[in-house]
Amino acid sequence: MRLTCICMLLPMLCWGQRNNFFILESQFKDFIPITPIEYEVPISVVNDSFSGLDTLLMQELAQDKAKVLKFLSNEAVHVTVRHTDQSGQVTYGPGHLSAGRGSYTVIADYAKFTTLKVEDKDGGYSGFAKVGVGVRIRADIQTRRASLTIGDLLMLGISAKSNKLVGTLSVDIIGMESKEITALIPLQTEISPTTVQHTLQAMATIKSKIYDEKTRLYPQTIAIKREREGCSVSDILKGLEKEQQLYWRHRRKKNAVRASQPKPTVISKDKEVASSK
């Protein structure tokens, strides 16, 4: 069963184009992985009777696992390669690249997710947030020669064995919590064919735990995609933060108005009896 899961994941983890084309964030059109953060903007979900929509915070949605799974209707593995040159400039490429010498970060995300629009300051949409749960494999590498395929995790292990690159491999669990999953998380380690294989095994096993009764799910923002020219990932994150601030400001104002209203007088049963006599 474990071998079958790994074989199903490998084609997705090795997907992409073989080229040397890295571009700036401002030109990159795909999702860019970010450090997972809470999504605190109210969301609309179909209610159980299918007669309308409920507006919930993500913390409220997380209390009902069936609703979470229904809300996270998409499922995919996405690989992104980030290159940092000697000047510190960061560029991005698709998931399977023949790379020159330098420092690279390869991020392979398996996620069960949904895509939500992010409003800008003018009321339009600046981009999209990928919100979900899953497993992230991250390889931080330093290549020692040109023309190495680095988007394929198995090839990373082979290249490391041939002393063509050095680096570390780590696994992050995003929005999933259980004792069984905690026990499965591999420690950060140097890249080798053996550690890559063990990491893929762990990823496949953890992926299978999503539907376990004991696994609790807390969807988070895991990647950002730009919609408009001239809009950066930082701008979209600021837009999310602004939406959250506006919501909580409105909620505090609503609670303050409710608290300032006079409370209705409650007459106890003893007083009712006394007045009737």
C-alpha positions as CSV (number, residue, x, y, z in Angstrom):
1,M,0.0,0.0,0.0
2,R,2.8,2.4,0.9
3,L,4.7,1.7,-2.3
4,T,1.5,2.3,-4.3
5,C,1.0,5.7,-2.6
6,I,4.6,6.7,-3.4
7,C,4.3,5.7,-7.1
8,M,1.1,7.8,-7.3
9,L,2.9,10.8,-5.9
10,L,6.1,10.6,-8.0
11,P,4.7,11.7,-11.4
12,M,3.2,14.8,-9.7
13,L,6.4,15.6,-7.8
14,C,8.4,15.3,-11.0
15,W,6.1,17.4,-13.2
16,G,7.2,20.5,-15.1
17,Q,9.3,21.7,-18.0
18,R,13.1,21.3,-18.5
19,N,14.6,24.7,-19.1
20,N,16.7,27.4,-17.5
21,F,13.9,30.0,-17.4
22,F,13.7,31.8,-14.0
23,I,11.7,35.0,-13.7
24,L,11.1,37.6,-11.1
25,E,8.2,37.4,-8.7
26,S,6.5,40.3,-10.5
27,Q,6.3,38.2,-13.7
28,F,5.6,34.7,-12.2
29,K,2.0,33.7,-12.8
30,D,1.7,30.6,-10.6
31,F,1.1,30.1,-6.9
32,I,4.1,31.1,-4.7
33,P,4.4,29.1,-1.4
34,I,4.4,31.1,1.8
35,T,5.0,30.3,5.4
36,P,1.5,29.0,6.5
37,I,-0.6,31.7,8.2
38,E,-4.1,31.7,9.7
39,Y,-7.0,32.8,7.4
40,E,-9.2,35.0,9.6
41,V,-11.6,36.4,7.0
42,P,-15.2,35.1,7.2
43,I,-16.0,32.5,4.5
44,S,-19.3,31.2,3.0
45,V,-20.0,27.5,3.2
46,V,-23.0,25.5,2.1
47,N,-25.1,24.6,5.1
48,D,-26.2,21.0,5.8
49,S,-29.7,21.5,4.4
50,F,-28.3,22.8,1.1
51,S,-30.8,25.6,1.3
52,G,-28.3,28.4,1.6
53,L,-24.9,29.6,2.8
54,D,-23.5,29.9,6.3
55,T,-20.9,32.6,7.1
56,L,-18.2,31.3,9.4
57,L,-14.7,32.0,10.6
58,M,-12.1,29.3,9.9
59,Q,-11.9,28.5,13.6
60,E,-15.6,27.8,13.6
61,L,-15.5,25.7,10.4
62,A,-12.6,23.6,11.9
63,Q,-15.1,22.4,14.6
64,D,-16.9,20.3,12.0
65,K,-14.5,18.0,10.0
66,A,-17.2,17.0,7.5
67,K,-17.7,20.7,6.6
68,V,-13.9,21.2,6.3
69,L,-13.5,18.3,3.9
70,K,-16.4,19.6,1.8
71,F,-15.0,23.1,1.8
72,L,-11.5,21.9,0.7
73,S,-12.7,20.5,-2.6
74,N,-9.4,20.6,-4.5
75,E,-6.4,18.3,-4.2
76,A,-3.0,18.6,-5.9
77,V,0.8,18.3,-5.6
78,H,2.5,21.5,-6.7
79,V,6.3,22.0,-7.1
80,T,8.0,25.4,-7.1
81,V,11.7,26.2,-7.4
82,R,13.1,29.4,-6.0
83,H,16.6,30.7,-7.0
84,T,18.6,33.2,-5.0
85,D,21.6,34.7,-6.7
86,Q,24.8,36.2,-5.2
87,S,23.2,39.7,-5.0
88,G,20.2,38.3,-3.1
89,Q,17.7,38.6,-5.9
90,V,15.0,36.0,-5.8
91,T,13.5,34.4,-9.0
92,Y,11.1,31.6,-9.5
93,G,10.7,28.7,-12.0
94,P,8.3,25.8,-12.7
95,G,8.7,22.5,-10.9
96,H,11.2,20.7,-13.1
97,L,14.3,22.7,-14.2
98,S,17.8,22.1,-15.3
99,A,19.6,24.6,-13.1
100,G,22.9,26.3,-13.1
101,R,25.2,26.7,-10.1
102,G,23.8,28.5,-7.1
103,S,21.4,28.3,-4.2
104,Y,17.9,26.9,-4.7
105,T,14.9,26.1,-2.6
106,V,12.6,23.4,-4.0
107,I,9.1,23.2,-2.4
108,A,6.8,20.3,-3.1
109,D,3.3,20.9,-1.6
110,Y,0.7,18.2,-1.3
111,A,-2.5,20.0,-0.4
112,K,-6.2,19.6,0.0
113,F,-7.4,23.1,-0.6
114,T,-9.7,25.8,-1.9
115,T,-8.9,29.0,-3.7
116,L,-10.2,32.3,-2.3
117,K,-10.1,35.8,-3.8
118,V,-8.3,38.6,-2.0
119,E,-9.7,42.1,-2.3
120,D,-7.5,45.1,-2.9
121,K,-7.8,48.7,-1.5
122,D,-10.1,49.7,-4.4
123,G,-12.6,46.9,-3.9
124,G,-11.3,44.8,-6.7
125,Y,-9.2,41.6,-6.5
126,S,-5.5,41.6,-6.3
127,G,-4.9,37.9,-6.3
128,F,-5.8,34.5,-4.8
129,A,-5.0,32.7,-1.6
130,K,-4.7,28.9,-1.5
131,V,-6.2,27.8,1.8
132,G,-6.0,24.3,2.9
133,V,-4.2,21.5,4.8
134,G,-1.4,19.1,3.7
135,V,2.3,18.2,3.7
136,R,5.2,20.3,2.5
137,I,8.6,18.9,1.5
138,R,11.3,21.5,1.3
139,A,14.8,21.0,-0.1
140,D,17.4,23.8,0.4
141,I,20.3,23.0,-1.9
142,Q,23.6,24.4,-3.2
143,T,24.5,23.1,-6.7
144,R,28.1,22.5,-7.5
145,R,27.8,22.3,-11.3
146,A,25.4,23.5,-14.1
147,S,22.6,21.6,-15.8
148,L,21.3,19.7,-12.9
149,T,17.6,18.7,-12.7
150,I,16.5,19.9,-9.3
151,G,12.7,19.8,-9.5
152,D,12.7,16.0,-9.2
153,L,13.2,14.9,-5.6
154,L,14.6,11.5,-6.6
155,M,17.1,13.2,-8.9
156,L,18.1,15.4,-6.0
157,G,19.1,12.3,-4.0
158,I,21.0,10.9,-7.0
159,S,22.9,14.2,-7.6
160,A,23.7,14.5,-3.9
161,K,25.2,10.9,-4.0
162,S,27.3,11.9,-7.0
163,N,28.5,15.0,-5.0
164,K,27.0,17.4,-7.5
165,L,25.0,19.2,-4.9
166,V,24.6,19.5,-1.1
167,G,21.5,20.4,0.9
168,T,19.0,19.6,3.5
169,L,15.5,18.1,3.4
170,S,12.6,18.9,5.7
171,V,8.9,18.2,6.1
172,D,6.2,20.5,7.4
173,I,2.7,19.4,8.3
174,I,0.2,22.1,7.5
175,G,-3.1,22.3,9.3
176,M,-3.2,18.7,10.4
177,E,-2.9,17.5,14.0
178,S,-2.9,14.0,15.6
179,K,-0.5,11.9,17.7
180,E,-0.1,9.5,14.8
181,I,1.0,12.3,12.4
182,T,3.4,13.8,14.9
183,A,5.1,10.4,15.2
184,L,5.5,10.2,11.4
185,I,7.3,13.5,10.9
186,P,10.9,12.9,9.7
187,L,13.6,15.2,11.2
188,Q,15.5,17.6,9.0
189,T,18.3,15.7,7.3
190,E,21.0,15.9,4.6
191,I,19.8,15.0,1.1
192,S,20.6,11.5,-0.1
193,P,18.8,8.7,-2.0
194,T,17.8,7.1,1.3
195,T,16.5,10.2,3.0
196,V,14.5,11.2,-0.1
197,Q,12.9,7.8,-0.2
198,H,12.1,8.0,3.6
199,T,10.6,11.5,3.2
200,L,8.4,10.4,0.3
201,Q,7.2,7.4,2.4
202,A,6.3,9.7,5.2
203,M,4.5,12.1,2.9
204,A,2.4,9.3,1.4
205,T,1.5,8.0,4.9
206,I,0.7,11.4,6.4
207,K,-1.5,12.2,3.3
208,S,-3.5,9.1,4.0
209,K,-4.3,10.3,7.6
210,I,-6.4,13.3,6.4
211,Y,-9.6,11.3,6.7
212,D,-8.8,9.5,9.9
213,E,-11.3,10.2,12.7
214,K,-8.5,11.3,15.1
215,T,-7.0,13.8,12.7
216,R,-8.1,17.4,13.3
217,L,-7.9,19.8,10.4
218,Y,-7.3,23.6,10.6
219,P,-7.1,25.1,7.1
220,Q,-4.4,27.8,6.6
221,T,-3.1,30.1,3.8
222,I,-0.3,28.2,2.2
223,A,0.3,30.0,-1.2
224,I,-0.5,33.2,-3.0
225,K,-1.1,34.0,-6.7
226,R,-1.0,37.4,-8.2
227,E,-3.9,38.6,-10.3
228,R,-2.9,42.1,-11.3
229,E,0.3,43.5,-12.8
230,G,2.4,45.5,-10.3
231,C,0.9,43.6,-7.4
232,S,3.3,41.6,-5.2
233,V,2.8,38.7,-2.8
234,S,3.5,41.2,0.0
235,D,0.7,43.4,-1.3
236,I,-1.8,40.5,-1.3
237,L,-0.8,39.5,2.2
238,K,-1.4,43.1,3.3
239,G,-4.8,43.0,1.6
240,L,-5.7,39.9,3.6
241,E,-4.5,41.6,6.8
242,K,-6.7,44.6,5.9
243,E,-9.8,42.4,5.3
244,Q,-9.2,40.8,8.7
245,Q,-8.8,44.2,10.4
246,L,-12.0,45.5,8.9
247,Y,-13.9,42.4,9.9
248,W,-12.8,42.5,13.5
249,R,-13.3,46.3,13.7
250,H,-16.9,45.8,12.5
251,R,-17.4,42.9,14.9
252,R,-16.1,44.9,17.9
253,K,-18.4,47.8,17.0
254,K,-21.4,45.5,16.7
255,N,-20.6,43.9,20.1
256,A,-20.2,47.4,21.7
257,V,-23.6,48.5,20.3
258,R,-25.2,45.3,21.6
259,A,-23.6,45.8,25.0
260,S,-24.8,49.4,25.3
261,Q,-28.4,48.5,24.8
262,P,-30.6,48.2,27.9
263,K,-31.1,44.7,29.1
264,P,-34.8,43.5,29.3
265,T,-36.2,43.3,32.8
266,V,-36.7,39.7,33.9
267,I,-39.4,39.2,36.5
268,S,-38.9,36.2,38.7
269,K,-41.7,33.7,39.4
270,D,-41.8,34.7,43.1
271,K,-42.5,38.3,42.3
272,E,-45.2,37.3,39.9
273,V,-46.9,35.2,42.6
274,A,-46.6,38.1,45.1
275,S,-48.1,40.6,42.8
276,S,-51.0,38.4,42.0
277,K,-51.9,38.2,45.7
